[in-house]
Amino acid sequence: MSHVSSYKTVRRGRKAAAGNVGRPSVAWALPGILFFALFAIVPLAIAVYLSFCHWDGLNSPTPIGTDNWTRLFKDPEFRQAAWLSLLLTSISWAFQTPVALLLGVWAAGKQRSRAVLSAVFFIPLLLSTTAIAMLFHALLDPNFGVIKTIGPWVGIDPNVMGSSTGALLTVAFVGGWQFMPFHTLIYQGGTRQIPQVLYQAAEIDGAGMLRQFFHITLPQLRHTITTSSVLMIVGSLTYFDTVLIMTRGGPGTDTTVLPYLMYRTGFQTYDLGYAAAIATALVVVATALSLILVRFSGFGNMRSTREGM
């Protein structure tokens, strides 16, 4: 038994040592930790405190216990906004991930034409969200926008923003149009890190392009997919500017997602304590989804795929 115990101890020690090979010390992360604490942890702590207060923004916050949280869980408008946020996040992920993945793999090629087209494709990422939302709002105006002329040709109702489904899908499309180049860039970088020897071995074995994609590229990009998905989910849960400019939460409340509900509660009805409770709930949901994704994708046990190559 003593030999078995010693063997396990040595194996754990080797595994821990292997995990620390080439890793920087904690001191390297100190500037980032201080920045995160100052601009994320401190504001979050203030928001959590305000969620237990009544505050109109003019007078001092008054502690009211858990009244805001009790109201939050009974509020049908909050439940609808939470559902719409999750629905918008799911649509955005399903729309952006396959397109960005394929474009990233394609852009990872060495041909000069791919580099030129990739540079053009990344232009939306350089534009501001406000400018993009105003542009699409003008294009999709049912009276004066280009959709009035082109819509009937392609079978789209010119008043696409007037329907619940059309408005939600439009918000997801506009967000995807802007941020898809960013995720394409992530997949491009991940694809270029895949050792070429794997493809050379596959070619010798007679594997075609599709088999190489599904048996080499996709498995090698699993951690890249997790990274992109976490960024996509957190980004989609915080859609605000696009909703504010394009739909203002409408038609009715059909695109009133959690960030817009928080804005409206805090800065139109000046119920900042309840708005802080909504903001805190949004942070909890986004963090929980990210942790679940990291936990079940094996991202936490990630090791470099190039080690030992």
C-alpha positions as CSV (number, residue, x, y, z in Angstrom):
1,M,0.0,0.0,0.0
2,S,2.9,2.3,0.8
3,H,4.3,1.9,-2.7
4,V,0.9,2.7,-4.3
5,S,0.6,5.8,-2.1
6,S,4.1,6.9,-3.0
7,Y,3.4,6.4,-6.7
8,K,0.2,8.4,-6.5
9,T,2.0,11.2,-4.7
10,V,4.8,11.3,-7.2
11,R,2.3,11.3,-10.1
12,R,0.3,14.2,-8.6
13,G,3.6,16.1,-8.1
14,R,4.7,15.5,-11.7
15,K,1.2,16.5,-13.0
16,A,1.3,19.7,-10.9
17,A,4.8,20.5,-12.1
18,A,3.9,19.8,-15.7
19,G,1.0,22.2,-15.3
20,N,3.3,25.0,-14.1
21,V,5.9,24.6,-16.8
22,G,6.3,27.9,-18.6
23,R,3.5,29.5,-16.6
24,P,4.0,33.1,-15.5
25,S,3.8,33.9,-11.8
26,V,0.8,35.6,-10.2
27,A,2.7,39.0,-10.2
28,W,2.2,39.1,-14.0
29,A,-1.6,39.3,-13.4
30,L,-1.4,42.0,-10.7
31,P,-2.1,45.0,-13.0
32,G,-5.1,43.2,-14.5
33,I,-6.4,42.2,-11.1
34,L,-6.2,45.8,-9.8
35,F,-7.9,47.1,-12.9
36,F,-10.6,44.5,-12.7
37,A,-11.1,45.2,-9.0
38,L,-11.3,49.0,-9.5
39,F,-13.6,49.0,-12.5
40,A,-15.6,45.8,-12.0
41,I,-15.6,44.5,-8.4
42,V,-16.1,47.9,-6.7
43,P,-19.0,49.0,-9.0
44,L,-20.6,45.5,-8.7
45,A,-20.4,45.8,-4.8
46,I,-22.1,49.2,-5.0
47,A,-24.8,47.8,-7.3
48,V,-25.4,44.9,-4.8
49,Y,-25.7,47.3,-1.9
50,L,-28.1,49.6,-3.9
51,S,-30.2,46.5,-4.7
52,F,-31.2,46.4,-1.0
53,C,-32.1,50.2,-1.0
54,H,-34.7,52.5,-2.3
55,W,-33.0,55.3,-4.3
56,D,-34.4,57.9,-6.6
57,G,-31.0,59.3,-7.6
58,L,-31.5,62.6,-5.8
59,N,-31.8,61.7,-2.1
60,S,-29.6,59.3,-0.2
61,P,-30.3,55.6,-0.6
62,T,-32.6,54.2,2.0
63,P,-32.1,50.5,3.1
64,I,-35.4,48.5,2.5
65,G,-34.1,44.9,3.1
66,T,-35.1,42.4,0.4
67,D,-38.1,44.3,-1.0
68,N,-36.5,44.8,-4.4
69,W,-35.5,41.2,-4.7
70,T,-39.0,40.0,-3.6
71,R,-40.5,42.3,-6.2
72,L,-38.0,41.1,-8.8
73,F,-39.1,37.4,-8.6
74,K,-42.8,38.4,-8.7
75,D,-42.4,40.8,-11.6
76,P,-43.8,39.4,-14.8
77,E,-42.0,42.1,-16.9
78,F,-38.7,40.9,-15.4
79,R,-39.5,37.3,-16.2
80,Q,-40.4,38.2,-19.8
81,A,-37.2,40.3,-20.2
82,A,-35.1,37.4,-18.8
83,W,-36.7,35.0,-21.3
84,L,-36.1,37.4,-24.2
85,S,-32.5,37.9,-23.2
86,L,-31.9,34.1,-23.2
87,L,-33.8,33.8,-26.5
88,L,-31.7,36.6,-28.1
89,T,-28.5,35.0,-26.7
90,S,-29.4,31.6,-28.2
91,I,-30.3,33.1,-31.6
92,S,-27.1,35.1,-31.6
93,W,-24.9,32.1,-30.7
94,A,-26.6,29.8,-33.3
95,F,-26.3,32.5,-36.0
96,Q,-22.7,33.7,-35.3
97,T,-20.9,30.5,-34.3
98,P,-21.1,28.4,-37.5
99,V,-20.6,31.4,-39.8
100,A,-17.6,32.7,-37.8
101,L,-16.1,29.3,-37.5
102,L,-16.2,28.5,-41.2
103,L,-15.0,32.0,-42.1
104,G,-12.2,31.7,-39.6
105,V,-11.0,28.4,-41.0
106,W,-11.2,29.8,-44.5
107,A,-9.4,32.9,-43.6
108,A,-6.6,30.9,-42.0
109,G,-5.3,30.0,-45.5
110,K,-2.1,31.6,-46.7
111,Q,-3.5,33.0,-50.0
112,R,-3.1,36.8,-50.4
113,S,-6.7,37.1,-51.7
114,R,-8.0,35.7,-48.4
115,A,-6.0,38.3,-46.4
116,V,-7.5,41.1,-48.5
117,L,-11.1,39.8,-48.2
118,S,-10.6,39.2,-44.5
119,A,-9.5,42.8,-44.0
120,V,-12.6,44.0,-45.8
121,F,-14.8,41.7,-43.8
122,F,-13.4,43.0,-40.5
123,I,-14.5,46.6,-41.2
124,P,-17.9,46.3,-39.3
125,L,-15.8,45.6,-36.1
126,L,-14.2,49.0,-36.4
127,L,-17.6,50.9,-36.5
128,S,-19.4,52.0,-33.3
129,T,-22.5,50.1,-32.2
130,T,-24.5,53.3,-32.2
131,A,-23.5,54.2,-35.8
132,I,-24.4,50.6,-37.0
133,A,-27.8,50.7,-35.2
134,M,-28.6,54.1,-36.7
135,L,-27.6,52.8,-40.2
136,F,-29.8,49.7,-40.0
137,H,-32.6,51.7,-38.4
138,A,-32.6,54.0,-41.5
139,L,-32.3,51.1,-44.0
140,L,-35.2,49.2,-42.4
141,D,-37.5,52.2,-42.1
142,P,-40.8,50.9,-43.7
143,N,-41.5,54.4,-45.2
144,F,-38.2,55.7,-46.3
145,G,-35.7,52.9,-46.0
146,V,-34.3,50.7,-48.8
147,I,-36.4,47.8,-47.3
148,K,-39.5,49.5,-48.8
149,T,-38.2,48.8,-52.3
150,I,-36.1,45.6,-51.8
151,G,-38.3,43.9,-49.2
152,P,-41.2,42.8,-51.6
153,W,-38.6,41.5,-54.1
154,V,-37.1,39.0,-51.7
155,G,-40.4,38.2,-49.8
156,I,-39.7,40.3,-46.7
157,D,-42.4,42.5,-45.2
158,P,-41.1,46.1,-45.3
159,N,-42.5,46.6,-41.8
160,V,-40.2,43.9,-40.4
161,M,-39.5,46.0,-37.3
162,G,-43.2,46.1,-36.6
163,S,-43.5,42.4,-35.7
164,S,-42.3,40.8,-32.6
165,T,-40.3,38.0,-34.3
166,G,-38.9,40.4,-37.0
167,A,-37.7,42.9,-34.5
168,L,-35.9,40.3,-32.3
169,L,-34.3,38.6,-35.3
170,T,-33.2,42.0,-36.6
171,V,-31.5,42.9,-33.3
172,A,-29.7,39.5,-33.4
173,F,-28.7,40.0,-37.0
174,V,-27.3,43.5,-36.5
175,G,-25.3,42.4,-33.4
176,G,-24.0,39.4,-35.3
177,W,-23.1,41.5,-38.4
178,Q,-21.0,43.7,-36.1
179,F,-19.3,41.2,-33.9
180,M,-18.9,38.2,-36.2
181,P,-15.6,39.5,-37.6
182,F,-14.2,39.5,-34.0
183,H,-15.1,35.8,-33.5
184,T,-13.8,35.0,-37.0
185,L,-10.5,36.5,-36.0
186,I,-10.5,34.2,-32.9
187,Y,-11.2,31.1,-35.1
188,Q,-8.6,32.2,-37.6
189,G,-5.9,32.4,-34.9
190,G,-7.0,29.1,-33.4
191,T,-6.9,27.4,-36.8
192,R,-3.4,28.6,-37.6
193,Q,-2.2,27.1,-34.3
194,I,-3.2,23.6,-35.4
195,P,0.0,21.6,-36.2
196,Q,0.2,21.0,-40.0
197,V,1.7,17.6,-39.3
198,L,-1.8,16.4,-38.4
199,Y,-3.2,17.4,-41.8
200,Q,-0.1,15.8,-43.5
201,A,-0.7,12.5,-41.7
202,A,-4.4,12.7,-42.6
203,E,-3.6,13.2,-46.3
204,I,-1.3,10.2,-46.3
205,D,-4.2,8.2,-44.8
206,G,-6.4,9.4,-47.7
207,A,-8.7,11.7,-45.6
208,G,-10.5,14.3,-47.7
209,M,-11.2,17.9,-46.8
210,L,-14.4,17.2,-45.0
211,R,-12.9,14.4,-42.9
212,Q,-10.0,16.6,-42.0
213,F,-12.4,19.3,-40.9
214,F,-14.5,17.1,-38.7
215,H,-11.8,14.9,-37.3
216,I,-8.9,17.4,-36.9
217,T,-10.0,21.0,-37.2
218,L,-13.1,20.9,-35.0
219,P,-11.6,18.8,-32.2
220,Q,-8.5,21.1,-32.2
221,L,-10.7,24.2,-32.0
222,R,-12.9,22.9,-29.1
223,H,-11.3,25.4,-26.6
224,T,-11.5,28.2,-29.1
225,I,-15.2,27.4,-29.5
226,T,-15.6,27.6,-25.8
227,T,-13.7,31.0,-25.6
228,S,-15.8,32.4,-28.4
229,S,-19.0,31.1,-27.0
230,V,-18.4,32.6,-23.5
231,L,-17.6,36.0,-25.1
232,M,-20.7,35.7,-27.4
233,I,-23.0,34.8,-24.5
234,V,-21.9,37.5,-22.2
235,G,-22.0,40.0,-25.1
236,S,-25.5,39.0,-26.2
237,L,-26.8,39.2,-22.6
238,T,-25.7,42.8,-22.5
239,Y,-27.2,44.0,-25.8
240,F,-28.4,47.6,-25.0
241,D,-27.4,50.2,-27.6
242,T,-28.8,48.3,-30.5
243,V,-32.2,47.7,-28.7
244,L,-32.3,51.4,-27.5
245,I,-31.8,52.9,-31.0
246,M,-33.6,50.4,-33.2
247,T,-36.6,49.2,-31.3
248,R,-36.7,51.0,-27.9
249,G,-37.9,47.7,-26.4
250,G,-40.8,47.4,-28.9
251,P,-43.0,46.6,-30.5
252,G,-44.8,46.8,-27.1
253,T,-42.3,45.1,-24.8
254,D,-41.3,42.3,-27.3
255,T,-37.6,43.3,-27.4
256,T,-37.3,44.6,-23.8
257,V,-34.3,42.6,-22.8
258,L,-32.8,42.8,-19.3
259,P,-30.3,45.6,-20.0
260,Y,-33.0,47.8,-21.6
261,L,-35.4,47.0,-18.7
262,M,-32.7,48.1,-16.3
263,Y,-32.1,51.3,-18.2
264,R,-35.8,52.1,-18.3
265,T,-36.3,51.4,-14.7
266,G,-33.3,53.4,-13.5
267,F,-33.3,56.4,-15.9
268,Q,-36.9,56.8,-16.9
269,T,-38.8,55.9,-13.7
270,Y,-35.8,56.7,-11.4
271,D,-36.2,53.6,-9.4
272,L,-32.5,53.0,-9.2
273,G,-32.6,50.5,-6.3
274,Y,-34.8,48.1,-8.3
275,A,-32.6,48.8,-11.4
276,A,-29.6,47.8,-9.3
277,A,-31.4,44.5,-8.4
278,I,-32.0,43.8,-12.2
279,A,-28.3,44.6,-12.9
280,T,-27.1,42.2,-10.2
281,A,-29.4,39.5,-11.4
282,L,-28.0,40.0,-14.9
283,V,-24.5,39.6,-13.7
284,V,-25.4,36.5,-11.7
285,V,-27.0,34.9,-14.8
286,A,-24.1,35.8,-17.1
287,T,-21.5,34.5,-14.7
288,A,-23.5,31.3,-14.0
289,L,-23.8,30.5,-17.8
290,S,-20.1,31.2,-18.4
291,L,-19.1,28.9,-15.5
292,I,-21.4,26.1,-16.7
293,L,-20.0,26.4,-20.2
294,V,-16.4,26.3,-18.9
295,R,-17.1,23.5,-16.5
296,F,-18.8,21.1,-18.9
297,S,-16.6,21.9,-21.9
298,G,-13.4,20.9,-20.1
299,F,-12.0,24.3,-20.8
300,G,-10.7,24.5,-17.2
301,N,-8.4,21.5,-17.9
302,M,-7.1,23.0,-21.1
303,R,-3.4,22.3,-22.0
304,S,-1.6,23.5,-25.1
305,T,-2.2,21.2,-28.1
306,R,1.3,22.0,-29.3
307,E,3.1,20.7,-26.2
308,G,5.4,17.9,-27.2
309,M,5.0,18.6,-31.0
